[in-house]
Amino acid sequence: MNVPFRVDNCSIERTLDIVGEKWTFLVLREAFSGVRRFADMQAVTGAPRQVLSARLARLVEEGLLRKEPYREPGQRQRDEYRLTDKGRDLYPLLVALMHWGDRYLADDDGPPVLLTHRDCGAPIELHFRCADGHEVSGPREVTPQPGAGARLRSV
């Protein structure tokens, strides 16, 4: 099916322009795990210093992270990086990527990390539902429609 929208108006493309890079996803993964400080982020991701600095700056610039100053006794002031609401809204995307990796790329022993509900301990699952509550099992059950901001391709 050919959807008649201009590429420069695509929400997926715009999102990937911000987050569509390996180090960005690893930074977000660690931010969701509670890692807030540059040195800790670098240690757990293995990102080169310049790359990590650039990714953090971009995530702050785009409003996914915010800087919060802190100072250890006897040290200079530094910044912690905390998720904003806009950043937290990416959590289902990271979980979906993780579940895809678990299904298709995990070792024979199984997934390296399991996400469970803190209250009951059950595994976390992602589901698609329409606004009326019907379960949507895949793309064959979805029909793209032009949205209010759609820019149709010129013929």
Secondary structure, DSSP 8 states (H G I E B T S, - for coil): ----B-GGG-HHHHHHHHH-SHHHHHHHHHHHTT--BHHHHHHHH---HHHHHHHHHHHHHTTSEEEEEE--TTS--EEEEEE-HHHHTTHHHHHHHHHHHHHHT-BTTB-S---B-TTT--B----EE-TT--EE-SGGG------TT--B---
